[in-house]
Amino acid sequence: MVKYVRFFLAAGLFCASLSLHAQQLSKADHKRLAAIEDTLKQLGRTMIFDEDESVRFKADNNFIQTLVRALRTPNSFYYPFDSLETVSRIYAPDTTFRIITWQYQKDEDYFRQRGAIQMRTTDGSLKLFPLIDMSENTENPTDSVRSNLNWIGAIYYKMVMKTQGAKKYYTLLGLDDNNGTTTKKWMDVLYFDQAGQPQFGMNIFQYKPDSIKPAQPAYRFCLEYKKDAKARLNYDPELDMVMFDHLVSETKETSKKETLVPDGDYEGFQWRNGKWVLISKVYNQKADMRGVDPLLGNAPTEDPLRDKDGKINQKKLEEQNRKNMERAKKNPPDQ
């Protein structure tokens, strides 16, 4: 499970601008939080790495209780918890809140995400919205706006803020290990309603439906693909675009998500007039996203699996699949 450690270390980078406000945290409270952080670090490693499911479950529950106790410390918003290797901490670009997320694994077919939104407050008091993963209880996770209490879970590794008029929208990119055969990456939109309550999802994803993408109307976008196929979904600041791998089926059965793998082409979403609009083919872009999300794999290939007419080269596809299998054997997910 080394990949989880690398992922959380990258996703948990502390927003440097917040260090300007660190003096709001007293020395005594800083010392107290440092001690609690040591406990959280041990619990975090246990809930991810212990071989006994019951031990992981207990550690997960203890982690939640201990984290809430820590966050009740005045001005805890400014404490980075940057030694927590198994927990993602993402600050909003305008530093008005942060999202803390992590993952609980019962077995190879059961993954659920945990999390909370901590708001920045003027008096340093705790304002927290728990994130309750209800993915298991929905047949179509892309078809509606959701609150923090029926959240579609993901471990967030990137947040992009966009505005439309006076309204701020925070686009979240996240990982869900899903089950033993497929992995999901999510692109969701968070905003706060007039009452200040978090809302997830908006009908602002514009693209023509196909057999791989979520059906329209889509309130969030999902890229589901073969386990360990290393499909990419990340924001490229130079292109100002959310880039993702174009997927094809190894067996020409696009309805079977466990057969979907990258073919070397890229698609992307651009923000236009308050909508995320699909660019179906992104050519000749130097979109090297390594170093941002360690789970994304290598840079885009220069040898796509489609010819100029868009036809799949079956031999190249088989070769790509062979390489994916070799990488998977050399880097199993439990190491």
C-alpha positions as CSV (number, residue, x, y, z in Angstrom):
1,M,0.0,0.0,0.0
2,V,2.9,2.3,-0.5
3,K,0.9,4.1,-3.3
4,Y,-1.5,5.4,-0.6
5,V,1.3,7.0,1.4
6,R,2.7,8.7,-1.7
7,F,-0.8,9.9,-2.7
8,F,-1.7,11.3,0.7
9,L,1.6,13.1,1.0
10,A,1.0,14.8,-2.3
11,A,-2.7,15.6,-1.7
12,G,-2.0,16.9,1.8
13,L,0.3,19.8,0.8
14,F,-0.3,22.7,3.2
15,C,-1.5,26.0,1.7
16,A,1.5,28.3,2.2
17,S,-0.6,31.4,2.5
18,L,-2.1,30.1,5.7
19,S,1.3,30.3,7.4
20,L,0.8,34.0,7.6
21,H,-2.0,33.4,10.1
22,A,-0.3,30.7,12.1
23,Q,0.3,33.1,15.0
24,Q,-3.4,32.8,15.8
25,L,-2.7,29.4,17.2
26,S,-1.3,29.7,20.7
27,K,1.9,27.9,21.6
28,A,0.0,25.8,24.2
29,D,-2.6,24.7,21.6
30,H,0.0,24.1,19.0
31,K,1.8,21.7,21.5
32,R,-1.5,20.0,22.3
33,L,-2.3,19.5,18.6
34,A,1.2,18.1,17.9
35,A,0.7,15.5,20.6
36,I,-2.8,14.5,19.2
37,E,-1.3,14.5,15.7
38,D,1.1,11.7,16.8
39,T,-1.8,9.7,17.9
40,L,-3.7,10.3,14.7
41,K,-0.6,9.3,12.7
42,Q,-0.5,5.9,14.4
43,L,-4.2,5.4,14.0
44,G,-4.0,6.4,10.4
45,R,-1.4,3.9,9.5
46,T,-3.3,1.2,11.4
47,M,-6.5,1.8,9.6
48,I,-4.8,1.5,6.2
49,F,-2.1,-1.1,6.7
50,D,-3.2,-3.5,9.4
51,E,-4.1,-7.0,8.0
52,D,-7.0,-7.5,10.4
53,E,-10.2,-5.9,9.2
54,S,-11.6,-5.6,12.7
55,V,-8.5,-3.7,13.8
56,R,-8.7,-1.4,10.8
57,F,-12.3,-0.7,11.6
58,K,-11.6,0.1,15.2
59,A,-8.7,2.4,14.2
60,D,-10.9,4.2,11.7
61,N,-13.6,4.9,14.4
62,N,-10.9,6.0,16.9
63,F,-9.3,8.2,14.2
64,I,-12.7,10.0,13.6
65,Q,-13.2,10.7,17.3
66,T,-9.6,11.8,17.9
67,L,-9.7,14.1,14.8
68,V,-12.9,15.8,16.0
69,R,-11.4,16.3,19.4
70,A,-8.3,17.9,17.8
71,L,-10.3,20.2,15.6
72,R,-12.2,21.6,18.6
73,T,-9.0,23.3,19.6
74,P,-9.3,27.0,19.0
75,N,-7.9,28.0,15.6
76,S,-7.2,24.4,14.6
77,F,-7.9,25.5,11.0
78,Y,-4.3,26.8,10.9
79,Y,-2.7,23.6,12.0
80,P,-1.7,21.6,8.9
81,F,-1.5,18.0,10.3
82,D,1.2,17.6,7.7
83,S,2.7,14.4,9.2
84,L,-0.6,12.4,8.5
85,E,0.5,10.2,5.6
86,T,-2.8,8.5,5.1
87,V,-5.1,11.5,5.1
88,S,-5.6,14.2,2.4
89,R,-5.9,17.8,3.5
90,I,-6.9,20.2,0.7
91,Y,-7.3,23.9,1.3
92,A,-9.6,26.0,-0.8
93,P,-7.7,28.5,-3.1
94,D,-9.3,31.4,-1.2
95,T,-8.5,29.7,2.2
96,T,-12.1,29.9,3.4
97,F,-12.2,26.1,4.2
98,R,-10.4,22.9,3.9
99,I,-11.5,19.4,3.1
100,I,-10.0,16.4,5.0
101,T,-10.6,13.0,3.4
102,W,-9.4,9.4,3.7
103,Q,-10.4,5.9,2.9
104,Y,-11.6,2.8,4.8
105,Q,-11.1,-0.6,3.2
106,K,-13.0,-3.6,4.5
107,D,-11.8,-6.0,1.9
108,E,-10.8,-6.0,-1.8
109,D,-14.3,-5.2,-2.9
110,Y,-15.4,-2.7,-0.3
111,F,-13.9,0.8,-0.1
112,R,-15.6,3.8,1.6
113,Q,-14.4,7.3,2.0
114,R,-14.6,9.4,5.1
115,G,-14.2,13.1,5.4
116,A,-15.2,16.6,6.7
117,I,-15.2,20.2,5.6
118,Q,-13.7,22.6,8.2
119,M,-14.6,26.2,7.7
120,R,-12.4,29.1,8.6
121,T,-14.1,31.2,11.3
122,T,-13.3,34.7,12.6
123,D,-13.2,33.6,16.2
124,G,-11.3,30.3,15.7
125,S,-14.3,28.2,16.8
126,L,-15.0,24.9,15.1
127,K,-17.5,24.8,12.2
128,L,-17.4,21.4,10.7
129,F,-19.5,19.6,8.1
130,P,-19.1,15.8,8.3
131,L,-19.0,14.0,4.9
132,I,-21.1,10.8,4.9
133,D,-20.4,8.5,2.0
134,M,-23.7,7.2,0.6
135,S,-22.3,5.7,-2.6
136,E,-23.4,2.2,-1.5
137,N,-27.0,3.3,-1.3
138,T,-27.5,4.9,-4.8
139,E,-28.0,3.4,-8.2
140,N,-26.9,6.5,-10.1
141,P,-24.4,8.7,-8.3
142,T,-24.1,11.2,-11.1
143,D,-27.8,12.3,-11.3
144,S,-28.4,14.8,-8.5
145,V,-27.2,17.5,-6.2
146,R,-26.2,16.1,-2.9
147,S,-25.5,17.5,0.6
148,N,-22.6,16.5,2.9
149,L,-24.9,13.9,4.5
150,N,-25.4,11.9,1.3
151,W,-22.0,12.5,-0.3
152,I,-20.5,10.5,-3.1
153,G,-17.2,9.7,-1.5
154,A,-13.7,10.4,-2.9
155,I,-10.2,11.1,-1.6
156,Y,-9.6,14.6,-3.0
157,Y,-6.2,15.5,-4.4
158,K,-7.0,18.7,-6.3
159,M,-9.3,21.7,-6.0
160,V,-9.9,24.3,-8.7
161,M,-11.9,27.5,-7.9
162,K,-13.9,29.2,-10.6
163,T,-16.4,32.0,-10.5
164,Q,-19.6,32.9,-12.3
165,G,-20.8,36.3,-11.4
166,A,-20.4,36.7,-7.7
167,K,-20.7,32.9,-7.0
168,K,-17.7,30.7,-6.3
169,Y,-17.5,27.1,-7.4
170,Y,-14.9,24.7,-6.2
171,T,-14.2,21.8,-8.6
172,L,-12.9,18.8,-6.7
173,L,-10.9,15.9,-8.3
174,G,-10.7,12.7,-6.3
175,L,-10.0,9.0,-6.2
176,D,-12.2,6.1,-5.2
177,D,-10.7,2.6,-5.2
178,N,-14.2,1.3,-5.7
179,N,-13.8,-2.4,-5.7
180,G,-11.5,-5.3,-6.8
181,T,-12.0,-4.8,-10.6
182,T,-12.4,-1.0,-11.2
183,T,-11.1,2.3,-10.0
184,K,-13.0,5.6,-10.2
185,K,-11.9,9.1,-10.4
186,W,-14.4,11.9,-9.8
187,M,-14.8,15.4,-10.9
188,D,-17.4,17.1,-8.6
189,V,-18.4,20.7,-8.0
190,L,-18.8,22.1,-4.5
191,Y,-20.6,25.3,-3.6
192,F,-22.3,26.8,-0.6
193,D,-26.0,27.7,-0.7
194,Q,-27.6,30.9,0.8
195,A,-27.7,29.2,4.2
196,G,-24.0,28.4,4.0
197,Q,-24.6,24.7,3.6
198,P,-22.3,22.7,1.3
199,Q,-23.8,21.3,-1.9
200,F,-22.1,18.8,-4.2
201,G,-22.9,18.5,-7.9
202,M,-24.2,20.8,-10.6
203,N,-25.7,20.1,-14.1
204,I,-22.8,22.0,-15.7
205,F,-20.9,19.2,-17.6
206,Q,-21.5,19.7,-21.3
207,Y,-20.7,16.7,-23.5
208,K,-22.4,14.3,-25.9
209,P,-23.3,11.1,-24.1
210,D,-21.4,7.9,-25.1
211,S,-21.2,4.4,-23.7
212,I,-18.3,5.3,-21.4
213,K,-19.2,8.6,-19.9
214,P,-22.0,9.2,-17.4
215,A,-25.4,9.7,-18.9
216,Q,-26.7,13.2,-19.2
217,P,-27.8,15.2,-17.2
218,A,-24.6,14.6,-15.2
219,Y,-24.2,16.5,-11.9
220,R,-20.7,15.1,-11.5
221,F,-18.3,13.4,-13.8
222,C,-16.9,9.9,-13.3
223,L,-14.0,8.1,-15.0
224,E,-14.3,4.4,-14.2
225,Y,-11.7,2.1,-15.6
226,K,-9.8,-1.2,-15.1
227,K,-8.1,-1.7,-11.8
228,D,-4.5,-0.4,-11.9
229,A,-4.8,0.9,-15.5
230,K,-3.5,4.2,-14.3
231,A,-5.9,6.5,-16.1
232,R,-5.3,10.2,-15.5
233,L,-7.7,12.9,-14.3
234,N,-6.1,16.2,-13.3
235,Y,-6.0,19.9,-13.8
236,D,-3.4,21.5,-16.1
237,P,-2.9,25.1,-15.0
238,E,-1.1,26.1,-18.2
239,L,-4.0,24.9,-20.4
240,D,-6.6,25.8,-17.7
241,M,-8.2,22.5,-18.4
242,V,-9.1,19.3,-16.5
243,M,-7.4,16.7,-18.6
244,F,-8.3,13.0,-18.6
245,D,-7.4,9.9,-20.5
246,H,-9.6,8.7,-23.3
247,L,-10.7,5.2,-22.6
248,V,-11.3,2.2,-24.8
249,S,-12.4,-1.4,-24.1
250,E,-9.8,-4.2,-24.4
251,T,-12.6,-6.5,-25.4
252,K,-14.8,-4.0,-27.4
253,E,-17.4,-4.1,-24.6
254,T,-17.6,-0.5,-23.4
255,S,-20.3,-1.3,-21.0
256,K,-17.9,-3.4,-18.9
257,K,-15.9,-0.8,-17.0
258,E,-13.3,-3.5,-15.9
259,T,-12.2,-3.6,-19.5
260,L,-11.6,0.1,-20.0
261,V,-8.0,1.3,-20.4
262,P,-6.3,4.5,-21.7
263,D,-5.5,4.6,-25.5
264,G,-3.1,7.5,-25.5
265,D,-5.5,10.2,-26.5
266,Y,-6.7,13.0,-24.2
267,E,-10.0,14.7,-23.5
268,G,-10.5,17.7,-21.3
269,F,-13.0,20.1,-19.7
270,Q,-12.6,23.9,-20.1
271,W,-14.5,26.4,-18.0
272,R,-16.8,28.5,-20.3
273,N,-19.5,30.8,-19.1
274,G,-20.1,28.8,-15.9
275,K,-20.0,25.4,-17.6
276,W,-17.4,22.7,-17.9
277,V,-17.4,22.1,-21.6
278,L,-15.8,19.0,-23.1
279,I,-12.9,19.2,-25.6
280,S,-13.2,15.8,-27.2
281,K,-9.7,15.7,-28.6
282,V,-6.7,17.5,-27.2
283,Y,-3.7,17.1,-29.5
284,N,0.0,18.1,-29.2
285,Q,-0.4,19.3,-25.6
286,K,2.6,19.0,-23.2
287,A,0.3,18.0,-20.3
288,D,2.9,16.3,-18.1
289,M,1.0,16.0,-14.8
290,R,3.6,14.0,-12.9
291,G,4.5,15.3,-9.5
292,V,0.9,16.5,-8.9
293,D,-0.8,13.2,-8.3
294,P,1.6,10.1,-7.9
295,L,-1.3,7.8,-8.9
296,L,-1.6,9.3,-12.4
297,G,1.3,7.4,-13.9
298,N,3.6,8.5,-16.7
299,A,3.3,11.5,-19.0
300,P,1.1,11.3,-22.1
301,T,2.3,8.9,-24.7
302,E,3.4,10.2,-28.1
303,D,2.1,7.0,-29.8
304,P,-1.7,7.0,-29.5
305,L,-3.7,3.8,-30.1
306,R,-5.9,5.5,-32.7
307,D,-4.9,6.5,-36.3
308,K,-5.8,9.8,-37.9
309,D,-9.3,8.5,-38.8
310,G,-9.9,7.6,-35.2
311,K,-9.7,3.8,-35.7
312,I,-8.2,1.7,-32.9
313,N,-5.0,-0.2,-33.8
314,Q,-5.8,-3.6,-32.2
315,K,-2.1,-4.7,-32.1
316,K,-1.1,-1.5,-30.3
317,L,-4.0,-1.9,-27.9
318,E,-2.9,-5.4,-27.0
319,E,0.7,-4.3,-26.5
320,Q,-0.5,-1.5,-24.2
321,N,-2.5,-4.0,-22.2
322,R,0.5,-6.3,-21.9
323,K,2.6,-3.4,-20.6
324,N,-0.2,-2.5,-18.1
325,M,-0.2,-6.0,-16.9
326,E,3.6,-6.1,-16.5
327,R,3.5,-2.8,-14.5
328,A,0.7,-4.2,-12.3
329,K,2.8,-7.3,-11.5
330,K,5.9,-5.2,-10.6
331,N,3.9,-2.7,-8.6
332,P,1.0,-4.5,-6.8
333,P,-1.4,-2.3,-5.0
334,D,-0.7,-3.8,-1.6
335,Q,2.9,-2.8,-1.5
